[in-house]
């Protein structure tokens, strides 16, 4: 959370609430309930005096199923709404849709508010049952903003020429591009070689991504308040190939070795953006100077989120009871006076 923000919203969000707020609605047309939710959110925004906005592709797909959305303002089109004027993005869906929304607003300052449409995910804060109240608070600017660590990713070829640059909120993954062969890599930390081995790949994850691919690969779950980067080899053939956790000031690089029986590789960022990695390619990863901003309506303990999302057994716990705790985790106390830094 930004140090200048409070539980009731930052100064900038409050200032924006005093004018006509422009709110991007991000949804896809692959589920009927998501289309219905988009229609409802657009109607609620208009009734509250805000301007709903859709990405051009979303508007085309959604309006084919819900014609009432055809006249919604488009993001970035001629006569449409500039990204710089967007105050907030409301996302209807799971983590994948939230990652797409983060792409859409990446070059702006709008935070992202996720409404879970039934998916198991960590980024969406609220469920569809609370959608109406969430939209009202969004229009009023009544939310806090968390800033999540993101990764800056750069690819160089064998002549040390930068050939690709991108970013990631969850993870950057170097993977083999051939099922039959391993990829031969060497890992570097702060421009010093650490270890070379054959593997299926390497995951470099943020705390936000620690419950995604990193988790499936056996990496550590990192509390979002911890500023760190995880490095996790995938099925490595090496004695020293354990998950590593480095501070955000450190840089990580993975080089695809030339020669031998190793395969070429491919870089994936958040499972959405990819680039080929021929032998000799080098992937450099460091903390991005531009975090991803998430809008939060309620403080929540990350422990509770882990228990709820993974359905972890907590029966028999005898900690202090809190009569104000409600919902799925009635036996678990509400968080203390701090505001959660992430999820």
C-alpha positions as CSV (number, residue, x, y, z in Angstrom):
1,X,0.0,0.0,0.0
2,X,1.2,3.4,-0.8
3,X,2.4,5.2,2.4
4,X,0.3,8.2,1.5
5,X,-2.9,6.2,1.2
6,X,-5.4,5.4,3.9
7,X,-8.1,2.8,4.4
8,X,-10.6,5.2,2.9
9,X,-8.7,6.0,-0.2
10,X,-5.7,8.1,-1.2
11,X,-5.8,11.9,-1.7
12,X,-5.6,11.4,-5.5
13,X,-8.5,9.0,-5.6
14,X,-10.6,11.4,-3.5
15,X,-9.8,14.3,-5.7
16,X,-10.8,12.2,-8.7
17,X,-14.1,11.3,-7.0
18,X,-15.1,15.0,-7.0
19,X,-15.2,15.0,-10.8
20,X,-16.8,12.7,-13.4
21,X,-14.8,9.5,-12.9
22,X,-13.9,7.4,-15.9
23,X,-13.8,3.7,-15.0
24,X,-12.5,1.0,-17.3
25,X,-14.5,-2.2,-17.1
26,X,-12.5,-5.3,-18.1
27,X,-14.4,-8.5,-18.9
28,X,-14.6,-11.1,-21.6
29,X,-17.5,-12.6,-23.4
30,X,-16.7,-16.3,-22.8
31,X,-19.2,-16.7,-19.9
32,X,-22.8,-15.6,-19.7
33,X,-22.5,-14.6,-16.1
34,X,-19.5,-12.3,-16.9
35,X,-21.5,-10.7,-19.7
36,X,-24.4,-10.1,-17.4
37,X,-22.1,-8.7,-14.8
38,X,-20.6,-6.3,-17.3
39,X,-24.0,-5.0,-18.2
40,X,-24.9,-4.5,-14.6
41,X,-21.6,-2.7,-13.7
42,X,-21.9,-0.4,-16.7
43,X,-25.5,0.4,-15.6
44,X,-24.4,1.1,-12.0
45,X,-21.6,3.3,-13.1
46,X,-23.9,5.4,-15.3
47,X,-26.5,5.7,-12.6
48,X,-23.8,6.9,-10.2
49,X,-22.6,9.6,-12.6
50,X,-19.4,7.9,-13.8
51,X,-18.3,7.2,-17.3
52,X,-17.9,3.5,-18.1
53,X,-15.2,2.6,-20.6
54,X,-14.4,-0.7,-22.4
55,X,-11.3,-1.8,-24.3
56,X,-12.2,-1.9,-28.1
57,X,-11.9,-5.7,-28.3
58,X,-14.0,-6.2,-25.2
59,X,-16.6,-3.8,-26.5
60,X,-16.9,-5.7,-29.8
61,X,-17.2,-9.1,-28.2
62,X,-19.5,-8.1,-25.3
63,X,-21.8,-5.9,-27.5
64,X,-22.4,-8.9,-29.8
65,X,-24.1,-10.6,-26.9
66,X,-25.3,-7.5,-25.0
67,X,-26.2,-4.8,-27.5
68,X,-26.7,-2.2,-24.7
69,X,-22.9,-2.1,-24.4
70,X,-22.4,-1.0,-28.0
71,X,-22.4,2.7,-27.1
72,X,-20.0,2.5,-24.2
73,X,-16.9,4.7,-24.7
74,X,-13.9,2.9,-26.0
75,X,-10.4,3.1,-24.6
76,X,-7.8,4.8,-26.8
77,X,-9.9,5.1,-30.0
78,X,-10.4,8.3,-32.0
79,X,-12.7,10.4,-29.9
80,X,-12.5,7.8,-27.1
81,X,-11.0,8.0,-23.7
82,X,-7.2,8.3,-23.2
83,X,-5.6,5.9,-20.7
84,X,-4.3,8.9,-18.8
85,X,-7.9,9.9,-18.0
86,X,-8.9,6.4,-16.5
87,X,-9.3,6.6,-12.8
88,X,-9.8,2.9,-12.0
89,X,-10.2,-0.5,-13.8
90,X,-12.9,-2.8,-12.5
91,X,-12.2,-6.4,-13.5
92,X,-14.8,-9.1,-13.8
93,X,-13.2,-12.5,-13.7
94,X,-10.2,-14.4,-12.3
95,X,-6.5,-13.8,-12.1
96,X,-6.0,-14.2,-15.8
97,X,-8.4,-11.3,-16.6
98,X,-6.8,-9.2,-13.9
99,X,-3.4,-9.8,-15.5
100,X,-4.9,-8.6,-18.8
101,X,-6.3,-5.5,-17.1
102,X,-2.8,-4.8,-15.7
103,X,-1.5,-4.9,-19.2
104,X,-4.2,-2.5,-20.4
105,X,-3.4,0.1,-17.7
106,X,0.3,-0.5,-17.5
107,X,1.4,2.8,-19.0
108,X,-1.1,4.8,-16.9
109,X,-1.7,5.2,-13.1
110,X,-5.2,3.6,-12.7
111,X,-5.4,0.9,-10.0
112,X,-7.1,-2.4,-10.7
113,X,-10.1,-3.7,-8.6
114,X,-10.9,-7.3,-9.1
115,X,-14.4,-8.8,-8.7
116,X,-14.2,-12.6,-8.5
117,X,-16.6,-14.3,-10.8
118,X,-16.2,-17.8,-9.3
119,X,-12.6,-18.5,-10.2
120,X,-10.0,-19.7,-7.7
121,X,-7.5,-16.8,-7.7
122,X,-5.6,-14.6,-5.3
123,X,-5.8,-11.2,-7.0
124,X,-9.5,-10.6,-6.9
125,X,-10.5,-9.2,-3.6
126,X,-14.3,-9.3,-3.6
127,X,-17.0,-11.7,-4.8
128,X,-19.8,-11.0,-7.2
129,X,-22.3,-10.9,-4.3
130,X,-20.7,-7.6,-3.1
131,X,-20.5,-6.1,-6.7
132,X,-23.1,-3.3,-6.2
133,X,-21.5,-2.0,-3.1
134,X,-18.0,-2.3,-4.6
135,X,-19.0,-0.3,-7.7
136,X,-20.5,2.5,-5.5
137,X,-17.3,2.7,-3.5
138,X,-15.3,2.7,-6.7
139,X,-17.3,5.7,-8.0
140,X,-16.7,7.5,-4.7
141,X,-12.9,6.8,-4.7
142,X,-13.4,5.0,-1.4
143,X,-10.6,2.5,-1.5
144,X,-6.9,2.1,-0.6
145,X,-4.2,1.4,-3.2
146,X,-1.5,-1.3,-2.8
147,X,1.6,-1.2,-4.9
148,X,2.8,-4.6,-6.0
149,X,6.4,-5.4,-6.9
150,X,6.7,-6.1,-10.7
151,X,9.6,-7.4,-12.8
152,X,11.4,-5.7,-15.6
153,X,12.5,-8.3,-18.1
154,X,15.1,-7.9,-20.9
155,X,16.3,-10.4,-23.5
156,X,19.7,-10.1,-25.2
157,X,21.0,-12.2,-28.1
158,X,24.5,-13.8,-28.3
159,X,26.0,-10.5,-29.5
160,X,24.7,-8.7,-26.4
161,X,22.0,-6.8,-28.3
162,X,18.7,-6.1,-26.6
163,X,16.0,-7.8,-28.7
164,X,13.0,-7.8,-26.4
165,X,11.8,-6.0,-23.3
166,X,8.7,-6.6,-21.2
167,X,7.5,-6.9,-17.6
168,X,5.7,-9.3,-15.4
169,X,3.5,-9.1,-12.3
170,X,3.5,-12.9,-11.4
171,X,6.6,-14.4,-13.0
172,X,9.1,-14.6,-15.9
173,X,9.7,-18.2,-16.9
174,X,12.5,-19.5,-19.1
175,X,11.3,-22.8,-20.5
176,X,12.5,-25.4,-23.0
177,X,10.7,-25.3,-26.3
178,X,11.1,-29.0,-27.1
179,X,9.5,-31.7,-25.1
180,X,12.3,-34.2,-26.0
181,X,15.2,-32.2,-24.6
182,X,16.2,-30.3,-21.6
183,X,17.3,-26.7,-21.8
184,X,20.9,-26.0,-20.6
185,X,21.1,-22.8,-18.6
186,X,23.4,-21.0,-16.2
187,X,21.9,-18.8,-13.5
188,X,23.5,-15.5,-12.5
189,X,22.9,-13.3,-9.5
190,X,24.2,-9.7,-9.5
191,X,26.4,-10.4,-12.5
192,X,28.1,-13.4,-10.8
193,X,27.5,-17.0,-12.0
194,X,25.8,-19.3,-9.5
195,X,25.2,-22.7,-11.2
196,X,24.8,-24.3,-14.6
197,X,22.5,-27.3,-15.2
198,X,20.0,-28.9,-17.5
199,X,16.4,-28.4,-16.6
200,X,12.9,-28.0,-17.9
201,X,13.2,-24.3,-17.1
202,X,13.5,-21.6,-14.4
203,X,10.8,-19.6,-12.8
204,X,11.6,-16.1,-11.5
205,X,8.6,-15.0,-9.4
206,X,7.3,-12.0,-7.4
207,X,5.5,-12.3,-4.1
208,X,2.3,-11.9,-6.0
209,X,3.2,-14.8,-8.3
210,X,4.5,-17.0,-5.5
211,X,1.0,-18.7,-5.3
212,X,0.9,-19.2,-9.1
213,X,3.5,-21.1,-11.2
214,X,6.1,-20.7,-8.5
215,X,3.9,-22.6,-6.1
216,X,3.2,-25.4,-8.5
217,X,7.0,-25.7,-9.1
218,X,7.7,-26.2,-5.4
219,X,8.8,-22.6,-4.7
220,X,8.1,-20.8,-1.5
221,X,4.9,-18.9,-0.7
222,X,6.1,-15.3,-0.1
223,X,3.9,-13.0,2.0
224,X,3.1,-9.9,-0.1
225,X,4.6,-7.5,2.4
226,X,8.0,-9.2,1.8
227,X,9.8,-7.4,-1.0
228,X,11.6,-10.3,-2.7
229,X,12.2,-12.3,-5.9
230,X,12.1,-16.1,-6.0
231,X,14.2,-18.2,-8.4
232,X,13.0,-21.8,-8.9
233,X,14.6,-24.3,-11.2
234,X,12.1,-26.7,-12.9
235,X,13.1,-30.4,-12.8
236,X,16.8,-29.6,-12.7
237,X,19.5,-32.2,-13.1
238,X,21.8,-30.8,-10.5
239,X,22.9,-31.3,-6.9
240,X,22.4,-27.6,-6.2
241,X,19.1,-26.6,-7.7
242,X,17.0,-25.4,-4.7
243,X,14.6,-22.5,-4.8
244,X,16.3,-19.2,-4.0
245,X,14.9,-16.0,-2.5
246,X,16.8,-12.8,-3.2
247,X,16.1,-9.2,-2.2
248,X,14.5,-6.7,-4.6
249,X,17.7,-4.9,-5.1
250,X,19.4,-7.9,-6.7
251,X,19.4,-8.8,-10.4
252,X,18.8,-12.3,-11.8
253,X,19.9,-13.5,-15.2
254,X,19.4,-16.9,-17.0
255,X,21.5,-17.7,-20.0
256,X,20.7,-20.4,-22.5
257,X,23.9,-22.2,-23.1
258,X,25.3,-22.9,-26.6
259,X,26.5,-26.3,-27.6
260,X,25.8,-29.7,-26.2
261,X,22.4,-31.4,-26.4
262,X,20.4,-28.6,-24.9
263,X,17.2,-27.3,-26.6
264,X,16.3,-23.7,-27.5
265,X,14.0,-22.0,-25.0
266,X,11.1,-19.6,-24.8
267,X,10.5,-16.8,-22.4
268,X,7.0,-16.5,-20.9
269,X,5.8,-13.5,-18.8
270,X,2.7,-14.0,-16.8
271,X,1.7,-16.8,-19.3
272,X,0.7,-14.0,-21.7
273,X,3.7,-12.6,-23.5
274,X,6.4,-14.8,-25.0
275,X,9.7,-14.5,-26.9
276,X,11.9,-17.3,-28.4
277,X,15.3,-17.9,-26.8
278,X,17.9,-19.5,-29.1
279,X,21.1,-20.8,-27.7
280,X,23.2,-17.9,-26.5
281,X,20.2,-15.8,-25.4
282,X,20.3,-14.1,-22.1
283,X,17.3,-13.1,-19.9
284,X,17.9,-10.4,-17.3
285,X,15.3,-9.8,-14.6
286,X,15.2,-7.1,-12.0
287,X,12.6,-5.2,-10.0
288,X,10.6,-2.8,-12.2
289,X,10.6,0.8,-11.1
290,X,6.9,0.8,-11.9
291,X,4.8,-1.3,-9.6
292,X,1.3,-2.6,-10.3
293,X,-1.4,-0.8,-8.4
294,X,-4.3,-2.7,-6.9
295,X,-7.4,-1.1,-5.4
296,X,-8.5,-2.6,-2.1
297,X,-11.8,-2.1,-0.3
298,X,-11.1,-4.2,2.8
299,X,-7.9,-5.1,4.7
300,X,-7.5,-8.9,4.9
301,X,-5.0,-11.2,6.5
302,X,-2.9,-13.1,3.9
303,X,-3.1,-16.2,6.1
304,X,-6.9,-16.2,5.8
305,X,-6.6,-15.9,2.1
306,X,-4.3,-19.0,1.9
307,X,-6.6,-21.0,4.1
308,X,-9.7,-20.0,2.0
309,X,-8.1,-20.5,-1.4
310,X,-6.3,-23.8,-0.7
311,X,-9.0,-25.1,1.7
312,X,-6.4,-25.7,4.3
313,X,-7.4,-27.7,7.4
314,X,-7.5,-25.5,10.6
315,X,-9.7,-27.7,12.8
316,X,-8.3,-27.9,16.3
317,X,-6.8,-24.5,16.3
318,X,-7.1,-22.9,19.8
319,X,-6.0,-19.4,19.2
320,X,-7.8,-16.3,20.5
321,X,-11.4,-16.0,19.2
322,X,-12.7,-12.8,17.7
323,X,-16.4,-12.3,17.9
324,X,-16.3,-9.9,15.0
325,X,-14.9,-12.4,12.6
326,X,-17.4,-13.6,10.0
327,X,-17.7,-15.7,6.9
328,X,-15.8,-18.8,5.9
329,X,-13.1,-18.4,8.5
330,X,-15.3,-17.7,11.6
331,X,-12.8,-19.4,13.8
332,X,-9.9,-17.3,12.6
333,X,-9.4,-13.8,14.1
334,X,-9.6,-10.7,11.9
335,X,-6.3,-9.0,11.1
336,X,-4.8,-6.5,13.4
337,X,-4.7,-2.7,12.9
338,X,-2.3,-3.0,10.0
339,X,-3.4,-3.0,6.3
340,X,-2.4,-6.0,4.3
341,X,0.4,-5.2,1.8
342,X,-0.6,-7.7,-0.7
343,X,-2.0,-11.2,-1.2
